[in-house]
Amino acid sequence: MNHSKFTCLGGAILLCILLHGSIACLAVSAADTPSIRIRIIFPPDGMRVPAVDRLFVFGSVEPPGARVRINGIDTPIIQTATGGWLGVVPVQPRTSEIAVTARLPGGSEIREVRRLRPRRGGGDGDESEDRVVSVLPDERVWRPSRMGRIVDDTVFLRSGPDDGVEQAGYEFRLDSDVLVTVVGKIGRSLHVRLSQVESVWIDDFAVKLLPKNTEIPKSHVHAWTASRTERSTLLQTALNNRLPYRLTASLDGMTLTLKIYGAISNTDWFHYASGDPWIQQAAWSHPAEEVYQLDIALKQPVWGYDLGYRNSKLTLELFDPPPQPPEKSRRRALASPLEGVTVCLDPGHPPMGATGPHGTPEAVVSWALSEKLREVLETRGARVVLTRTQHDTVALPVRVKRALAAKADLFVSLHANALPPGDDPFQKNGFGVYFYQPLSLPLAESVHGALREYIPLRDDGLHFGNLHVLRQTAMPSVLIEHGYLIWPPEEDLLLDPDFQRRCALATVSGIEAFLKRRQARR
C-alpha cells in the first residue's frame, strides 16, 4: 500500500493524496495562504479606562471570514460580511489592555492589542473611580457692579458658571456691543444680572469691562413700528443703549414674548403694517422692575425669526413661509410643494465626527447623504444651498450664518450617530430625528414619520436636542441621524448608494407632507 507524504519543494507544498489506488499531487504555493489584517478603531491606544463596567470595541478584519474574539472570550459580538466587527467587553478600573484576535478556519491567527491607562486610584470595587470633580471657588462679588460690553459676534448666556468639566445649560444669545451688568466672577465666568430675579453667566473673554465709574444704562421704550419687506415683517423700536434682550415662543407658535432688561416703558404708539400676515396684536407690561415685556399675538404659527440690533434699533424680523407654488404648478397632478422653496442642507462635520469600524469618517457619509438629498430636492423644484463643500472644514456658527445669508426656508442637518463608551450598541442603534425650537417640531414629526415608514432600521426616536445648528437657526430646522456609524451593519448601509437614496426620498416625503399641512392653513 502506498503512503501519502508531504514534501517541501522550493517554498511549495507537494500534497500527495491517495485517490482510487493512484497518487495525485497538488502543488500549493505558500504565497496563496491568505494573510489576516485586523484594525481596531475604538478604543484608541492610550485611552484611560472610563468609569463604566463595560466597553464597546470595534474595527475591521480582512479577510471578512476570519473569526474575531476579544480578550480571548466569546463576548457579544457582531461581524458583517464586509469584515466590520463590534463587541462589548467587561472592564475593570485596573484594565490595562484589550486584545483582539482574528482566526481563519485553517488555523492562521493574528493578534492586535490596545493598551489602556487604568483609572486613577481605582481597584476592583473602588468607588473613587476616575471622575474629574471640579470644586468651584466662592464667587467674587463685585461691589459696586461693573458694566461690560459684549465683544464677540454671538455670545451664549448660561444658567451657571463654567466649572472646567461641564458647561451649564444654555439660556439665550446676545450679539456684539450689548451692555451687561456684571456683579461677580467665578473662575472664567462672569455673573451677569438681568433683573432683580434673573441672572445668567457668560465667558469672561466675551466681555470687555468698562471703566468703574460707567453708569448702568437705561432706556425708555417709545413707539414700535411694523413694516413689510418682500418676505418678512420687521418690528422695530429705537433705544438709547444696546440693552440685553430675550425672546421666547409659545409651544403652539402663536405668541412671542420679548423682554428688554433695563428698559422703562413709554410706549404710547404701536404702528401696525398694512397687509401684515403676522402681527395680530401687541401689548406691553412690566412684570418686574426694569424689565420691559412685549407680548405679541400672531395670526398664524411663527415660521422663523431673527432678533438683534440693527444700528440703534432693536429689530425682530418675522420670516414668511415659502410662497405657494404658481397656480399652473398646483394644477399639475405631480406638483410638489417644494417648488420655489429654499432648503439649506448641512452635511455634518468636519471638524470632528464619528468614525466607523472600517475607518469611515462621518463627514464622508454626511456628504454622500447630502448629495442624494440635493438630487431629489432639485427634481421637486427646490432651490438647494449647502453649508460646506465636499472637503471644507466649517465651524458651527459659520454654518448657521450661511443658512441665514441664503434666506433659507428650511434647514436640514445630516449626520451619522455614535455612542458614549459605556452604552450598548446592541440595544441602541438606528435612525433618529432632532429639533430644538418649538416652531421646528411639526417638521421634525413629519420627517420622523416618513423615515419610520421607509427606512428598514430601528427607530431611535424623536428628540429635543440642544444642538447649535438647531438652536441658532431662524427657520424650521431638523437634524437627522441616519444610523449609527459605529454599528457595523449600519456603517455598511450608510455607505450604500441605494440606502442613501432611500433616506433622501423618505426625508423629502416628510418635508412635503409638512409643507402641505402648513400651506393648507394659509
Buried (B, 14 or more C-beta within 10 A) or exposed (E): EEEEEEEEEEEBBEBBEEEEEEEEEEEEEEEEEEEBEBBBBBBEEEBEBBBBEBBBBBBBBBEEBBBBBBBEEEBBBBBBEBBBBBBBBEBBBEBEEBBBBBBBEEEEBBEBEBEBEBBBEBEEEEEEBBEEEEEEEEBEEBEEBBBBBBEBEBBBBBEBBBBEEEBBEBBBBBBBEBBBBBBBBBBEBBBBBBBEEBBBBBBBEBBEBBEEEEEBBEBBBBEBBBBBEEEBBBBBBBBEBBBBBBBEBBEEBBBBBBBBBBBBBEBEEBEBBEEBBBBEEBEBEEEBEBBBBBBBEBEBBBBBBBBBBEEEBBBBBBBBBBEBBEEEBEEEEEBBBBBBBBBBBBBBBBEEBBBBBBEBBBBBBBBBBBBBBBEBBEEBBBBBBBBBEEEEEBEBBEBBBBBBEBBBBBBBBBBBBBBEBBBEBBEBBBBBBBBBBBBBBBBBBBBBBBBBEBBEBBEBEBBBBEBBBBBBBBBBBBBBBBBBBBBBBBBBBBBEEEBBBBBBBBBBBBBBBBBEEBBEEE
